[in-house]
Amino acid sequence: MTILAWPKTGLNPYNEIIYKELENQGIEVLSHREHRSAGIFYKIDVFHFHWINAYLNHNPFKAFIATISFMLYIIILKIRGTKIVWTLHNSVKFTHHGKNKWLENILVPFLLHSVDTIIIHSKFQKNHLDKKYHDKIVWIPHQNYCSILDENIEKKNNYYLFFGGINYYKGIESAINAYNMLSDKLTSVMKFKIVGSVVENDYVHKLNELIGNNNNILLEDRFVEDDELESLVKEAKSILLPFTQITNSGSLLYALSCRTNVIMKKSILTDELHKEYENLDKVLFTFETEEELSNILKNNLIYDSSNFDDFIEKTNMSTLVSKYMEIIKWRKNEK
């Protein structure tokens, strides 16, 4: 049994965790980056892809060529009997940066029609898709990151932290405004770190204007390696994720895997997670206004590591791998 994965690995360890566990189950997993001809010159069983940004985030001409080439590749795989699986991470907004929307409006319907299975990580995503595609949908929870974490790093509760790509939909200005409402006494001992790579330069200019002369807000435009990221997250008092638009969040899952409290804007996603995992409402706190966020920051949130247990147990990849195996072992004549 052979899977062609796009991508198999990347800056985010999400893919690596999934495919490593599948390899442990005896599945051969090939990287599309290194085996681009797979499926054309020799048959593969499953093609599993994730984000479509790679085809759309170019100048219009290059994006058109990349998109058409990908569509033709899918057609060839279908003719050869390969199962096509799409993990749909962003069903509200299929690409984060929204380039070449006219091409996205061609590519997305084509993919929804062509793929055999659509994996979603949040149950509410099903409502974002036309009912004619519902039979293709399989819900598999987003796995945690515990298998790659160092259990020896201790919590220190030193600061509030935002981490990840710095761009508009992350809503970081709301967190800055809420933090600025806190007393000087509190902010002097509990700084706010914003750490990540800048995606939108004009957005950073806006954030710097909001920060002004507040030396307790530290904005660091840089890529953070895995080892440092784990320490940053585990040593934080709470992670602030004030996203304005969200379907799923690797940052949220990473923080919960590190057993660090998260403060997040209330959404369908947070409501679903609270219902799905016991005691998660005691470690995943939500707000709707900047004033509510500021009040949460003022409070000394109770921390109990055991409140993460149910979430971590149910999202371990060793627990979820059977759901992936059910999809992978599918055959057309068994459908």
N, C-alpha and C positions, 0 to 999 in steps of 0.2 A: 504494500500500500504506500503510495507516494503522494505527498502534498507539495505543491509549488506555492510558496508563501511570498506575498508582496505587501510590506517588507517582512523579512524574517527577523532582522535585527534593526536597531536604530538608536537614536539618542534616548528614546524612552524604552526602559526595560520591559514594558508591557508585552511586546511580541515575543521577546526572548523567553519569558516565563512560560507562555503558552506552548511554544514549540519545543522547548526543552522537555516539558512534561509529556508531550505527545511522542517525542523521540524515546523517552523512557518506556513508553507503551509499545515500542517496536515499529513506530511509523517513521518512514523516511521523509524528512522535510528538506526540500531544496529551496534555495534563495532565488527569487526571480531576478534579482540583480546579477547573479552569477550564472543563471541558466535561462537566459531570455528565449532561447530557441525551444525550451521544453514545451511540449504540447503541440508544437508545429511539426518537428521532425521525429519526435517519439511521444507516445501517449503517456499522460499522467492521469492519476485518479481524481485529484481534487485541486482546483486553483482557488486559493483563499486570499482575498485582498481586503484592504482596510480603507484608508483615506484616498480621496480622489484629487486632493490638492495638487499632487505632483503633475497632473495632466493639465490643470487649469491655470495655475499660477505662473504664467509666462506672458510674453507679449502676445497679442491676438493671433498672429500667424503661427508662431511656435505652438501655442496652446491648441490651435485648430488641428495642426498636424499630429500632435501628441494624442489628442482626444480621438481623432478618426483612427489612428493606428491602434489605440487601445480597444476601440469598438470592434475593429476587424479581428484583433487577436481573440476577443471573447467569442466572436462568431466561429472562428476556426476551432477553438476549444470545444464549443457546443457540438459542432459537426463531428468531432473526434470522440465524443461521448464523455468528455471530462465534466465532472460536477463543478459548478461555479458557486462559491460561497462568499458573501459580502458581509463583513462585520460593519454595521452602520453605526458609527460613533456619534455623528452629528445630524440628527434627523430634523431639527428645527432649521438649521442653516447648514447645508451640506458641506460647505467649505467655510473656514473661519474668516478668510480675508475677502471673499466675495468678488474675485477677479473673473472677468469673462462670464458674466451671468448668463449670457445668451447661449454659450456652449454648455454651461451647467444644465440649462433647461433642456438641452438635447441629450446630454449624457445620462443624467439621473433617470429619466423615464426609460431609456434604453436598458440601463442596468437593472432597474426594478423588474422589467419585463423578462430580461434574459437570465438572471441568476436563478439558481435552484433553491437556495436557502439564504435568508437574511437573518443574521444574528443581531439581536439588540441586547443592550446591557441594562436598560430601564424599561419596565413594562409599559409605561405611558407612551413610549415611542410608537407603539402599535397604532395609536390614534392619529399619528402624523402621516400615516400612509393610507393610500386608497384601500378600501376593503378587498378589492380584487387581488391584493398581494398578501393578505393576512394568512393564507394557508402556507406561505413560504417562511413565515416568521418563527424564530425560535428564541426564547428568552434564556440567556445565560448570564448570571451576575458577573459584573466586572471583578476579576480576581484581585486579591490583595497582593502586596509586594513583600510579604514577610520572608519569603524564601531567599531574598537577596539582601536582607538586613542583618546588621550586627547587633546581637542582643546585649552586648557589653556596654553600649553607649547609654549613659544615665541621663535622666531628665534633670534640667536645671531651672526651668521657668524664668529665663533671663529676659525675654522680650516677646513682643508680638511679631509675627512674620507673615509676609506675603511672598510667595515664590512662584516662578513660572514666567512664561512670556508676558512682556509688558505691552498690552494693547488695549484698545477702547473697550471691548466687550467685557474685560475683567473688572471694570467698575472701581478701580483703585482709588479714584478721587473721593468716593463715598467713605472709604476707610480713613483717608487722610482727614477729611472734614470731621468725622466722628472722633478721631484721635485728638484733633486740635481742640475739641470741647473739653478734654480732660484737664485736670488741674496740673500746674507745674510740678507740684510735689509728686504726683503719680507718674508723670511722663519722665521725670528725672531718674526714676528707678526702673521704669519699664519702657524701654525704647521701642520704636516701630521700624523694623527692617523691611525694605522692599528690594528683593534680590531676584534678578533674572535678566534675560536678554531683551533688549528693546526691539519691538516689532514696528511700532509707529512713532517716529521721531517727534512729530508735532504733539502727540499725546504726552510724551515725556516733558516737553516744554510746559504743557498745561499743569502737569503734576508738580514740577519744580516751582511754578508760580504759587500753587497751593501750599507747598511746604514752606516757602519763604525763608525766614530766619530760624525756623524751628530745628535746632541742632539734634533733637531727639528722634527725628525721622531721617533714616539713612537710606538713600536710593542708590543701589549699586547695579549698574548696567554691565552684566557679565554672565557668561555661561558657568553654571555650577556643576562640577563633577559629582558623580554619584556618592562618593565617600563623604565629601563635604556637605552635600545636600542632606544626607541622613543625619549628620550631626546638627545641622541648622534646624531641621524640623524637630528632632527629638529634644533639643535644648530650649526650644521655644515654649512659652507659656500657652499660647494659642496660635493657630493658623487662621489668618483672615482671608476669606475668599468671597469678596462681594460681587461676584459675577452678575452682570445684567442679563445675560442670556446663556442658558446652559442645558445641555442634553445629558451629558455624562462628564465626569471630571476625574482625570488621572491624578491631579493634585490632591483632590479630596481623598481618594482611595489611598494614596501614598501617605498622607498625614494620619489617617485612621490606622493604617498598617503600623505606623511608628508609635501608635497609642498616644497621640497628641490631640488635645481638644481642638475642634474646628468651629469657627464662627462664620456663618454663611448666610447670604440673602435667602429668605424663604422662597421656595419654588416647588413645583410638582416633584422634582427630584428629591428634595429634602423630605417632603411629606412621605414619599414612597419608601425612602430608606428608613425613616422612623417606624413605619409600619412593618417593614421587612425584618428588622433586626432588634432583638430585645435589648433594652437599656441604651440604645444609640442616641435617644433624645437627651441623655445625660452627658454626652460627649460631643454631640453635633448640635450647636446652638444656632438659632435662626433669628433674623431681624427683618423688618420691612422698611424702616426709616433710619436715617443717620442718627437721630436722637436715640432710637432703640439700641443701635449698635454701640453708641457711646455709653449708654447705661450698662450694657453687658460688660464692656471693658472696665468699667468702674468696679464691678462686683468681683469678689474673689471667688472665681468659679471652683466648685468642688471637683477635685480630680480623684478618680478611682480607676485604676488600670483594668480592673475586672469588668468594667462596663463595655470594654471593647471585645470581650471574649466571644460572644455570640456572632458578632460580625466577622471576626477573624476566622472562626471555625467554619462558617458557612461560605466564605469566599476564598478559602485555600484552593490553590490550583489542583492539589491532589483530590479534593472533593469534587471539583467541577469538571475534571478531565473526562469523566464518563459521559457527560453531556456532549462534549466535543466528539468523542468517539462514536456516539450514536449518529452524528451528522456525517462524519468521515466515512463510516462503513456502509453508508447508503448506496444502493445500486439502482439504476433506472428501472430495472425489471422488478424491483422490490417496492417501488413507490405505490 
